[in-house]
Each structure stands twice: as structure tokens, then as C-alpha cells.
Amino acid sequence: MEPIMDESDEYKKLRIGIWTTTACFALGIIGYIVSKLQSTDGFAWGTVCYVLAYLSGGYGTATSALDSLRRFKLNVDTLMLLAALGAAILGEWGEGVVLLFLFSLSGTLETYAVYRTNRAIESIMKLRPRVASKVKSEGGEDEVVLIESLVVGDQVRIKPGECIPVDGEVVEGEAWADESSLTGESNPVEKFAGCKVFAGAMNSRGTLIVRMSKNPEDFTIQKTIQLVHDAQARSTPSQRFVESWQQPYVILVLAAALMTFLGTKYLHTKEWGDAFYHAMVVLVAASPCAVVLSVPAVMLSAIAVAGRNGVLVKGPMFLELLSQTDTIAFDKTGTITRGKPTVTEVWTPKESDPNKLLLLAGLIEAQSEHPLAIPILAELKSRGISLPAEKIKDFQSHTGTGVHGTVMDHWVGVGKEALFQSHDFKMPDDLKSEIQRMRSQGMTALPVVTSDPKLYGAISVIDPVRKEAEQSIRELKELKIERLVMLTGDDLLVAKSVTKNLPLDQIFGGLMPEDKVKHIAKLTEGGHVVAMVGDGVNDAPALAAAQIGIAMGNRGSDVALDVADVVLMHDDLRKLPFAIRLGKVAQQRVRVNLRFAFGMILILLIASFFDMPLWLGVVGHEGSTLLVVFNGVRLLVWKDRHGQPDADLQ
């Protein structure tokens, strides 16, 4: 398994980038002010500030250019460095500072992206305990040991509230494990002898003794870490395009400058200085300052608009990808649904009181460790029913079947059909049919039977769909998103039943993290741009594998938030179509800016061959830069007009 890069190295690079970029900006502003205020016969303090701005802003650019030259390659950093030097030679220090500042800022943002990648991986690693309580075969007290010292076959003890440290099989004990962060299963899973457990899951109740079945490097959580690492290491199509475009453009511009220099020297004038002057005019005119600003001027404005509306976008490239998205994959638990099981129905025959049945079930469940006791007690509270101080007699809990006891002069049982069969209680036919109905609709059905033959019923529990989910998905359909699919760790029948009213194209259930990654890979075949929306650790590899990962901000795990490229801060799915519309508008303005910027470069280059004076080239160059900036900044006043045509998209 590949070693994970030390985060401190990238953090150091990030700090250097922030300081050098800030220094370049500040020194450039000071140099400009001093140059305008100072008389020409004094010491050139403005030039000193400009030189210092060059040194700070050019640090990252020079490092990148030299690294490329050592590998016999040319990139835009090389061109920017030469253009900045050329601007300085011609006395246009301010223009050189602008070029270096922009590229220094770009490099710092790239370093931040790498740093964030490592943070995401570290967040997943924190979920895996470093130590475990090893059970000694010869008896005696448990020994606390490092996970790496364990071997397959060793047994560990996991107490209530502890994180399960190994992948293995339960050999003793009964408990409930919260595996939602790994599998996406919304409800805690009952564990007893013979059940499998996974490192990183939380043991909520009960004590287990588990036999380790895999080496530490093969744990499910470790595979999740590697999946995230591998997915984030892949470059996007936009990145690959930029890399392929840089060298030909640099060579073309340098060749044009050299031809201008030689042509001017031998065909136009005999003065070396005049020839160099014309070559520098070409180099400065061809420097893509307006091109460089075309994208960030728009994207940074769009990111600000998104932030004001509760959408955190972690970089300009992700807005671009949002505009190109044609496939969206959703997790279910906590994304499409609320992630909190809720009582949806209390069924009783007509002659029975559903509130009384719910109260009896609540009194019994309050004594148990069953996780579904929480929604039952919450339903009692929502109905204004408080639990009386009743003493429970003969309370018993049966692993895998349910609980029972005597309360308020009633024998009450809550659980599976097997519980009542073992106590010679026959379930009425109408109760059986109602339970079947609930389960066919994807609900968890809890039969409740009492010693009163007229007092029985069923309580259905479900993780409800978010109220805004249907509207959001329909808006995505209107935005011409070709495929909307669901990838969930929950049972397929449950997933289909819960989301039956949502216009999803495909639903895949029972998926582990690696399965979600495989589905994302299939969805991207044929050049599709895929976004993944999720909230848990189990979604992290898929969030990283998709071209764009989108996390739920309130409910999302730290891992999902770190891995994601876009965060819906208030868990409002309606912000997803908003973000896509914003991305499309931003991308349209970027295209307008780029066409204009490249057009101006072409005009300036042609004019430079007709003895265009330097000042006119500077005016054209700076004028085009200001115009693309203005076109980008005006996005700050853009309003989302859902259902109405947007002028930017016409």
C-alpha cells in the first residue's frame, strides 16, 4: 500500500505560498503609490518595492519554471516569468507584479487543494482505533496492545461506547453496532455470535468478544482510506487539458518573440535595443494576463454568490464541473432521507386505542437497548404522552427476537413473530397482514401484542425522505441532467420503497464503499461528468472518485466534508440545482471572457508588427483585463430565476 504523504510538508508549502502571495500584493500596491508620489530625482523607493514584490511573487513561479526546465519542458510559468522580466526591462514594473501575483495565487490554491486531500485521508484514519483490548488465551486481565501487533485469530473485547478496532467475527456477547459511517445502514445492527463486525463501527450497547479475521492492512476502513487516496490522485479532464495546452502556447509565443527580434534587427533596423524593444512588446502583448483573469474573475465572484446562498464551493474548477454535470448519484441515508428513524404509523384494530398501545410499547422499550426505542419514545413525546412511573415486572430481552414484560397489569411483547410464538401468543390475521403491508413499503414493522386479546397492533418506523427532495430532483431533470441514480448501503427493497415518489432513473442497494466506487466508474464511462452527493464515511471514496463530490454540511461526517468539493451547508437539497444553474451561468461568462481576451491578444500581436507603440499595447492589454474583470464581478449581483430564462444562457 502506498505511503500517505506527510501533511506537514504540504502545510509548510501552503504557509510559504500564503506569505509570498500576500507580500507580492502588498509590496506591489506600495510600489505603485510611492512611484506616483515620489519625484524623479530622488532614490527610487518605488522600484525597490517592485523588486521585492518580484522576488516574493516570483518565488513559486520561478520554482515551477526551473523544475519544468530541468525536465526539458516549458509551461506557462516560464512564459509568465519571462514576460514579467521583459516588463521590468521596459519599465512596466506594475504589469509584471500583476502577472506574478496572479500566478503566485494560483500556485497557492493548488497547494491548498493537495493539503486538503491529505486532511481528508487523515480524518478517515482517525476513525480507526490505534489500540485494542486483547483477550489473553490463558486467562487473566485483558492486555491493551497496538492494532499492528495483532494477528489473525486474536480475540479482542469491545465495551459499550467503544469503537470496534478490527474486522472480525463475534464469538461471544450481544450488542448493537452503528455501522452507518461504513455501510450507510441507517439503523444500528444487532450483533451476536457468528456476526461479522468492521473496524471503525461504533459499539453502542453491549459487550462483545471478537475474533480478528483480517490483517490490519486489509480492514474495510483501510481500504476506504486507499480508495480516497487513489481517487483524489487522479487529475480531472480540465487539468489534463491545461497541461496539454501549456507547452505549445509557450513555444509559440517565445518563437513569435524571437522572430520579431531577428526580423526587426535584420529587416527593419540595425539597433539591438530597438529589436529587443519590439520583441518585448510582442512578449508582453501575448502574455495572457486577461486570459488568466478571465476565469478567476468570474469563478471567485460565483463562489461568493454560492457562499451567500448556503453553498460552499472549494475551488473554481468545481463550478466548471457543476456546469458540465450530466449524471448525479445520491446516497440515501442522511442525503435523500433525514437520517433519523421516525414512527410513521401506529396501527391497531378499530376497537383498540393506538395511544395506549404506543404507551405500553414505550414503557417496555425504555428498558431495552433496542435502538428503535428512541423513535418510539420521541413519538410519545410528540403526542404529549409522558411515561408514568410504572414498575416493569419480569422484563426480559431476547437477542434477535424482541423484549417483553408485565406493566399496567398487561403482559406486553414487542419484537418479531418468533417472540410471540415462543410464548404461545397467536398473532391475529389482521395484524399479520398489516405487518406484511408495512414491510412491503420499506418500513420497519414492530408487532406489539398484549395479554388483552383486543389490544394489539404494529408500529412502523422509517427514515423519511426530505421534504425538499422531490422538488430538487425534478428541478435537476429540468436542467437536463441525463441520469439520476441512488447508491445506498441499505436494502434494495427498502430503498425503492422509501423513494418510490422520486423520479430517479436507477437505484442500487446493499453497496459497500468499494461497490459505490465501482458504480461511479461505470457511470463515468462514455465521457459522462458524474457528481456524487453523500454525507458519511462510507460515501467518502465515491465522493472522491466522482468528478465532483457534494456533501451535506450539517449532517455530513468530517471525512465527507473534507473529501467533498461542494458542501450544502444547511442540508438543503434545493441548493443543488441552484449551484448547477450558477455553474452554468459562470461557465458561459468564462467563455465570453476567454473569446474576448484571446481576440485582444490577437489584435495586439498583429498591431505590434505595424510599429504599435508600447503605451498603446499597454492600454489595450490593461483595458481588456479590466473589461474581463468587470464582466466577472458583475456576477455578484446575479439572481437565481428558477423557471425563467437567464440572459447569460441564451
C-alpha positions in Angstrom: 0.0 0.0 0.0 1.4 3.4 -0.9 2.5 5.6 1.9 0.5 8.7 2.6 2.4 12.0 2.2 3.3 13.7 5.4 0.7 16.5 5.9 3.3 18.8 7.5 5.2 19.1 4.2 2.2 20.4 2.3 1.2 22.6 5.2 4.7 24.2 5.1 4.4 24.8 1.4 0.9 26.3 1.9 2.2 28.8 4.6 5.0 29.9 2.3 2.6 30.4 -0.6 0.2 32.5 1.5 3.1 34.7 2.8 4.8 35.2 -0.6 1.5 35.9 -2.4 0.4 38.4 0.3 3.8 40.1 0.3 3.7 40.4 -3.5 0.3 42.1 -3.4 1.2 44.5 -0.6 4.6 45.4 -2.0 3.1 46.0 -5.4 0.5 48.4 -4.1 3.1 50.2 -2.0 5.5 50.4 -5.0 2.7 51.8 -7.2 1.8 54.5 -4.7 5.4 55.5 -3.9 6.2 55.7 -7.6 3.3 58.1 -8.3 4.1 60.3 -5.3 7.9 60.4 -5.4 9.8 62.9 -7.6 12.0 61.5 -10.3 15.3 62.9 -8.9 15.1 61.0 -5.6 16.1 57.5 -4.7 13.8 55.1 -6.4 12.0 53.6 -3.4 9.1 52.6 -5.6 11.4 50.4 -7.7 12.8 48.8 -4.6 9.3 47.8 -3.6 8.6 46.5 -7.0 11.8 44.4 -6.9 10.8 42.9 -3.6 7.4 42.2 -5.0 9.0 40.4 -7.9 11.1 38.3 -5.5 8.2 37.3 -3.3 5.6 36.8 -6.1 8.1 35.1 -8.4 9.3 32.6 -5.9 6.7 29.9 -6.7 6.6 30.8 -10.4 10.4 30.6 -10.7 10.5 27.3 -8.7 7.9 25.8 -11.1 9.6 27.1 -14.2 13.0 25.8 -13.2 11.5 22.4 -12.3 10.0 22.2 -15.7 13.2 23.2 -17.4 15.1 20.5 -15.6 12.7 18.1 -17.1 13.1 19.7 -20.5 9.6 21.1 -20.5 8.1 24.6 -20.9 5.0 25.7 -19.1 3.0 29.0 -18.6 5.1 29.7 -15.5 8.1 30.0 -17.8 6.3 32.5 -20.1 5.0 34.5 -17.1 8.5 34.8 -15.6 9.9 36.0 -19.0 7.0 38.3 -19.5 7.5 39.8 -16.0 11.2 40.3 -16.6 10.5 41.8 -20.0 8.0 44.2 -18.4 10.6 45.2 -15.9 13.2 45.8 -18.6 10.7 48.1 -20.4 10.0 49.9 -17.1 6.5 48.4 -16.8 7.0 47.1 -13.2 3.4 47.2 -12.2 2.3 44.9 -15.1 5.0 42.4 -14.1 3.8 42.4 -10.5 0.2 41.7 -11.6 1.4 38.7 -13.6 3.5 37.3 -10.8 0.8 37.9 -8.1 -1.8 36.0 -10.2 0.4 33.0 -10.7 1.5 33.0 -7.1 -2.1 33.0 -6.0 -2.9 30.2 -8.5 0.0 28.1 -7.1 -1.1 28.7 -3.5 -4.6 27.5 -4.3 -3.2 24.3 -5.9 -1.1 23.6 -2.8 -4.2 24.1 -0.7 -6.0 21.5 -2.7 -3.3 18.9 -2.1 -3.2 19.8 1.6 -7.0 19.4 1.8 -6.6 15.9 0.2 -4.2 14.8 2.9 -6.5 16.2 5.6 -9.4 14.1 4.2 -7.3 11.0 4.4 -6.2 11.8 7.9 -9.8 12.3 9.0 -10.6 8.7 7.9 -7.6 7.4 9.7 -8.8 8.9 13.0 -11.8 6.7 12.9 -9.7 3.6 13.3 -8.6 2.9 16.9 -4.9 2.6 17.5 -5.2 0.1 20.3 -7.4 -2.8 21.3 -8.1 -4.8 24.5 -6.6 -8.2 23.6 -8.2 -11.2 25.4 -5.5 -13.5 26.8 -5.9 -17.1 26.0 -4.5 -18.3 29.4 -7.0 -16.1 31.3 -6.3 -13.0 33.4 -6.9 -9.3 32.6 -7.1 -8.1 29.1 -4.0 -6.5 27.6 -4.1 -3.2 25.8 -2.0 -3.6 22.6 -1.4 -1.7 19.3 -3.6 -2.8 16.4 -0.5 -3.6 14.3 0.7 -6.2 16.9 -2.5 -8.3 16.5 -2.6 -11.3 14.2 -5.5 -13.1 12.6 -7.2 -15.3 15.2 -6.5 -13.0 18.1 -9.6 -12.1 20.2 -10.4 -8.5 21.4 -13.0 -7.2 23.9 -15.2 -4.3 22.9 -17.2 -2.5 25.6 -20.2 -0.2 25.1 -19.3 3.1 23.7 -16.1 1.9 22.2 -15.1 1.9 18.5 -14.7 -1.6 17.0 -10.9 -1.9 16.3 -10.8 -4.9 14.0 -12.6 -6.6 11.2 -13.7 -10.0 12.6 -16.4 -12.3 13.8 -18.3 -12.1 17.1 -17.6 -15.2 19.3 -19.3 -14.0 22.5 -21.7 -11.4 23.6 -24.7 -9.4 22.3 -24.6 -5.7 21.2 -25.9 -3.1 18.7 -23.3 -1.7 16.3 -23.7 1.6 14.5 -22.2 0.9 11.0 -23.8 3.9 9.3 -20.4 5.5 8.7 -19.1 2.4 6.8 -22.1 0.8 5.1 -24.8 3.5 5.1 -27.2 1.3 7.0 -29.5 3.8 8.8 -30.4 1.7 11.8 -27.9 0.1 14.3 -27.3 -3.5 13.5 -27.7 -6.3 16.1 -24.6 -8.3 16.7 -24.3 -11.7 18.3 -22.2 -14.9 18.0 -21.3 -15.5 14.3 -22.0 -12.0 13.1 -19.3 -10.0 11.2 -18.1 -6.6 12.5 -16.0 -3.9 10.9 -13.2 -1.7 12.2 -14.5 1.9 12.6 -18.1 1.0 13.5 -19.3 2.1 17.0 -20.5 -0.4 19.6 -23.4 1.5 21.1 -24.6 -1.1 23.6 -23.4 -4.4 25.0 -20.0 -6.1 25.3 -18.5 -8.2 22.5 -15.6 -10.5 22.1 -14.5 -10.6 18.5 -12.0 -12.8 16.7 -9.9 -10.9 14.2 -10.3 -12.3 10.7 -8.2 -9.9 8.6 -4.7 -8.3 8.8 -4.8 -4.6 9.7 -3.9 -3.6 6.1 -7.0 -5.4 4.8 -9.5 -3.8 7.1 -12.5 -2.2 5.4 -11.6 1.2 6.9 -8.0 0.9 5.5 -9.4 0.0 2.0 -11.6 3.1 2.3 -8.5 5.2 3.0 -6.7 3.9 0.0 -9.8 4.3 -2.2 -9.9 8.0 -1.3 -6.2 8.4 -1.8 -6.3 6.8 -5.3 -9.3 8.7 -6.4 -8.0 12.1 -5.4 -4.7 11.4 -7.0 -6.4 11.3 -10.4 -6.4 14.5 -12.4 -9.6 15.9 -13.9 -10.2 16.4 -17.7 -9.8 20.1 -17.2 -6.4 19.6 -15.5 -5.2 17.3 -18.3 -6.3 19.9 -20.9 -4.4 22.7 -19.3 -1.3 20.6 -19.0 -1.5 19.7 -22.7 -2.2 23.3 -23.8 0.6 25.0 -21.9 3.8 23.9 -23.7 2.5 24.6 -27.3 1.3 28.0 -26.3 4.6 28.9 -24.6 6.7 27.7 -27.5 4.5 29.6 -30.0 4.8 32.9 -28.0 8.6 32.5 -27.5 9.0 31.7 -31.2 7.0 34.8 -32.1 9.1 37.0 -29.8 12.4 35.5 -31.2 11.2 36.0 -34.8 10.2 39.6 -34.0 13.6 40.2 -32.5 15.5 38.8 -35.5 13.2 40.3 -38.1 13.4 43.7 -36.6 17.2 43.5 -36.3 17.9 42.3 -39.8 14.9 43.6 -41.8 13.8 46.8 -40.1 16.6 48.4 -38.0 20.2 47.8 -37.1 19.8 48.7 -33.4 19.8 45.8 -31.0 17.9 47.8 -28.4 15.2 48.6 -30.9 14.9 44.9 -31.9 14.7 43.9 -28.2 12.1 46.5 -27.6 9.8 45.2 -30.3 10.4 41.6 -29.1 9.4 42.6 -25.6 6.3 44.4 -26.9 5.3 41.0 -28.5 6.0 39.1 -25.4 4.0 41.5 -23.2 1.2 41.7 -25.7 1.0 37.9 -25.8 1.2 37.4 -22.1 -2.2 36.0 -21.1 -2.9 38.4 -18.3 -6.5 39.0 -19.4 -6.8 35.3 -20.2 -5.6 34.4 -16.7 -8.1 36.8 -15.1 -10.9 35.6 -17.3 -11.6 32.6 -15.2 -10.9 33.7 -11.6 -12.7 37.0 -12.0 -15.9 35.0 -12.8 -15.3 32.0 -10.6 -14.4 33.8 -7.5 -17.5 36.0 -7.8 -19.6 32.9 -8.4 -18.1 31.2 -5.3 -19.0 34.3 -3.3 -22.6 34.2 -4.6 -22.8 30.5 -3.7 -21.5 31.1 -0.2 -24.1 33.8 0.4 -26.8 31.2 -0.6 -25.5 28.4 1.7 -23.3 26.5 -0.8 -19.6 26.2 -0.1 -17.6 25.6 -3.3 -14.0 24.7 -2.6 -12.5 25.9 -5.9 -13.2 27.4 -9.3 -12.8 24.1 -11.2 -15.7 22.6 -9.3 -18.1 25.2 -10.6 -16.9 24.4 -14.0 -17.6 20.7 -13.4 -21.0 21.5 -12.0 -21.9 23.2 -15.2 -20.9 20.1 -17.2 -22.5 17.5 -14.9 -24.9 15.2 -16.7 -25.1 12.4 -14.1 -25.8 12.7 -10.3 -25.6 9.8 -7.8 -27.2 10.2 -4.4 -26.6 8.3 -1.2 -29.9 7.6 0.6 -29.4 7.8 4.4 -28.9 11.4 5.5 -28.9 12.7 1.9 -32.2 11.8 0.3 -33.6 10.9 3.7 -33.3 12.8 7.0 -31.1 10.0 8.6 -33.3 9.8 11.7 -35.8 6.9 12.0 -39.3 8.2 12.8 -42.5 6.5 13.7 -44.8 6.9 10.7 -47.8 4.8 11.8 -49.3 3.2 14.9 -51.9 0.6 13.7 -54.4 -1.0 15.9 -57.8 -2.6 15.2 -60.8 -0.2 15.5 -61.7 -1.2 19.0 -58.2 -0.6 20.3 -56.6 2.7 21.5 -53.4 3.4 19.5 -52.1 5.8 22.1 -52.4 3.2 24.9 -50.6 0.6 22.7 -47.8 3.1 22.0 -47.5 3.9 25.7 -47.2 0.2 26.6 -44.7 -0.4 23.9 -42.7 2.7 25.1 -42.7 1.5 28.7 -41.2 -1.8 27.6 -38.8 -0.4 25.0 -37.5 2.2 27.5 -36.0 -0.8 29.5 -34.3 -2.3 26.5 -31.2 -1.5 24.5 -33.1 -1.7 21.2 -32.2 1.4 19.0 -35.8 1.7 17.8 -36.8 2.6 21.3 -35.6 6.2 20.5 -38.2 6.9 17.8 -40.9 5.3 19.8 -40.2 7.5 22.8 -39.9 10.5 20.5 -43.3 9.8 19.1 -44.8 9.6 22.6 -43.3 13.0 23.4 -44.6 14.5 20.1 -48.2 13.2 21.1 -47.8 14.8 24.5 -47.8 11.5 26.3 -45.4 11.2 29.2 -44.2 7.8 30.6 -45.8 7.1 34.1 -43.6 5.8 36.9 -44.7 2.3 36.3 -42.7 -0.7 37.6 -41.9 -3.3 34.9 -42.2 -6.8 36.1 -40.5 -9.9 34.6 -38.7 -7.8 31.9 -36.7 -10.0 29.5 -34.7 -9.3 26.4 -34.3 -12.0 23.7 -31.5 -11.4 21.2 -32.8 -11.3 17.7 -36.5 -11.6 18.6 -37.5 -8.8 21.0 -38.4 -7.8 24.5 -41.4 -8.4 26.9 -42.5 -7.7 30.4 -45.6 -7.0 32.6 -46.7 -3.4 33.0 -50.0 -1.8 34.0 -51.4 -5.3 34.6 -50.7 -6.3 30.9 -48.1 -8.7 29.5 -46.6 -6.7 26.7 -44.3 -8.0 23.9 -42.6 -6.0 21.2 -40.5 -7.7 18.6 -40.5 -10.3 15.8 -43.1 -13.0 15.2 -40.8 -15.6 16.8 -41.1 -13.9 20.1 -44.8 -14.4 20.4 -44.7 -18.0 19.0 -42.2 -18.9 21.8 -44.7 -17.5 24.4 -47.8 -19.2 22.9 -49.3 -16.0 21.7 -51.1 -16.3 18.4 -50.8 -13.3 16.2 -54.2 -12.2 14.7 -54.5 -12.5 11.0 -55.2 -8.8 10.5 -52.0 -7.9 12.4 -50.0 -10.3 10.2 -51.4 -8.6 7.0 -50.7 -5.1 8.3 -47.1 -6.1 9.2 -46.7 -7.5 5.7 -48.1 -4.3 4.2 -45.7 -2.1 6.2 -42.7 -4.2 5.3 -43.6 -4.3 1.6 -43.5 -0.5 1.7 -39.9 -0.5 3.1 -40.9 0.2 6.7 -39.5 -1.5 9.8 -42.6 -3.1 11.4 -42.7 -3.8 15.1 -45.6 -6.1 16.2 -47.0 -5.3 19.7 -49.0 -8.0 21.4 -50.5 -7.8 24.9 -52.4 -10.2 27.2 -55.6 -8.3 26.3 -56.9 -10.1 23.1 -58.3 -6.8 21.9 -55.2 -4.7 22.5 -52.6 -5.3 19.8 -51.1 -3.6 16.8 -48.0 -2.7 14.9 -45.6 0.3 14.9 -44.0 1.3 11.7 -40.6 3.1 11.7 -39.0 4.6 8.6 -36.2 7.1 7.8 -38.4 9.7 6.0 -37.5 11.4 2.7 -36.5 15.0 3.0 -39.4 17.4 2.2 -37.4 19.2 -0.5 -36.0 16.0 -2.2 -38.8 15.6 -4.8 -38.8 19.3 -5.8 -35.0 19.3 -6.1 -34.8 16.1 -8.2 -37.5 17.5 -10.6 -35.5 20.7 -10.9 -32.4 18.6 -11.8 -34.5 16.9 -14.5 -35.4 20.3 -15.9 -31.7 21.2 -16.0 -31.2 18.3 -18.5 -29.4 16.0 -16.1 -29.4 12.8 -18.0 -29.2 10.3 -15.2 -30.2 10.5 -11.5 -29.3 7.4 -9.6 -29.1 6.2 -6.0 -26.2 4.3 -4.4 -27.0 3.1 -0.9 -25.8 0.5 1.6 -29.4 -0.1 2.6 -31.5 -3.0 1.4 -32.7 -2.5 -2.2 -36.4 -3.1 -1.4 -36.2 -0.5 1.4 -34.5 2.0 -0.8 -37.1 1.5 -3.6 -40.0 1.8 -1.3 -38.7 4.9 0.5 -38.0 6.7 -2.7 -40.9 5.5 -4.8 -42.3 9.0 -5.4 -38.9 10.4 -6.5 -38.2 10.5 -10.3 -34.9 8.5 -10.0 -33.6 6.6 -13.0 -31.8 3.8 -11.2 -31.5 2.5 -7.6 -28.6 0.3 -6.4 -28.8 -1.2 -2.9 -26.7 -3.2 -0.5 -23.4 -1.4 -1.5 -20.2 -1.3 0.4 -17.9 1.7 -0.1 -15.8 -0.1 -2.8 -19.1 -1.0 -4.6 -20.1 2.6 -4.8 -16.7 3.5 -6.3 -17.2 0.8 -9.0 -20.6 2.2 -9.8 -19.2 5.7 -10.1 -16.6 4.4 -12.5 -19.3 2.7 -14.7 -21.3 5.9 -14.7 -18.4 8.0 -16.0 -17.9 5.6 -19.0 -18.5 7.4 -22.2 -17.3 10.7 -21.1 -20.1 11.5 -18.6 -19.4 14.0 -15.8 -20.6 12.5 -12.6 -21.4 14.2 -9.3 -21.8 12.2 -6.1 -24.0 13.5 -3.2 -23.4 11.9 0.3 -22.8 12.5 3.9 -21.0 9.6 5.6 -17.6 8.0 5.8 -18.9 5.2 3.6 -19.5 7.8 0.9 -16.1 9.3 1.0 -14.4 7.1 -1.6 -17.3 7.7 -4.0 -17.2 11.4 -3.3 -13.5 11.4 -4.2 -13.9 9.1 -7.2 -16.6 11.2 -8.8 -15.6 14.2 -10.9 -17.3 16.3 -8.2 -18.2 15.3 -4.7 -21.1 17.1 -2.9 -21.5 16.7 0.9 -24.4 17.6 3.3 -23.0 20.3 5.6 -24.9 19.8 8.8 -25.2 16.0 9.0 -22.1 15.2 7.0 -19.2 13.5 8.7 -15.8 15.3 8.9 -14.4 12.9 6.4 -17.2 13.6 3.8 -16.8 17.3 4.4 -13.0 17.1 3.8 -13.3 15.0 0.7 -16.2 16.9 -0.9 -15.7 19.6 -3.4 -19.0 21.3 -2.7 -20.9 21.4 0.6 -24.6 22.2 1.0 -24.2 24.0 4.3 -27.8 23.6 5.6 -28.5 20.2 4.2 -31.0 21.8 1.7 -31.1 19.7 -1.5 -32.8 22.7 -3.2 -29.4 24.3 -3.3 -28.0 21.6 -5.6 -30.0 22.7 -8.7 -29.2 26.3 -7.7 -25.5 25.5 -7.7 -25.7 23.9 -11.1 -27.5 26.8 -12.6 -24.9 29.2 -11.1 -22.1 27.0 -12.5 -23.7 27.2 -16.0 -24.0 31.0 -15.8 -20.4 31.3 -14.6 -19.1 29.0 -17.4 -21.0 31.0 -20.0 -19.3 34.2 -18.8 -15.9 32.5 -18.7 -16.4 31.6 -22.4 -17.3 35.2 -23.3 -14.2 36.4 -21.4 -11.8 34.0 -23.0 -13.0 34.8 -26.5 -12.6 38.5 -25.8 -9.2 38.0 -24.1 -7.7 35.9 -26.9 -9.2 38.2 -29.5 -7.5 41.2 -27.9 -4.2 39.3 -27.8 -4.5 38.5 -31.5 -5.3 42.2 -32.3 -2.3 43.4 -30.2 0.0 40.9 -31.8 -1.0 41.9 -35.3 -0.7 45.6 -34.3 2.8 45.0 -32.9 4.1 44.2 -36.3 2.9 47.6 -37.5 5.1 49.6 -35.1 2.5 49.8 -32.4 3.9 52.0 -29.6 4.3 50.3 -26.2 1.9 52.7 -24.5 -0.9 51.7 -26.9 -0.1 48.0 -26.3 -0.3 48.6 -22.5 -3.6 50.4 -22.8 -5.1 47.6 -24.9 -3.7 45.0 -22.6 -4.8 46.6 -19.4 -8.2 47.7 -20.9 -9.0 44.1 -21.9 -8.0 43.0 -18.5 -10.3 45.5 -16.8 -13.2 44.5 -19.0 -13.0 40.8 -18.3 -12.7 41.6 -14.6 -15.8 43.7 -14.7 -17.7 41.0 -16.6 -16.8 38.6 -13.9 -17.5 40.9 -10.9 -21.0 41.8 -12.1 -21.9 38.1 -11.4 -22.0 39.3 -7.7 -25.5 40.8 -8.4 -26.8 37.8 -10.2 -30.2 36.4 -9.0 -31.3 32.9 -9.5 -34.5 33.0 -11.5 -35.7 29.4 -11.5 -38.2 28.7 -14.2 -37.3 31.9 -16.1 -34.9 32.2 -19.0 -31.5 33.6 -18.0 -29.9 36.1 -20.4 -26.5 34.5 -19.8 -27.7 31.1 -21.0 -29.4 32.3 -24.1 
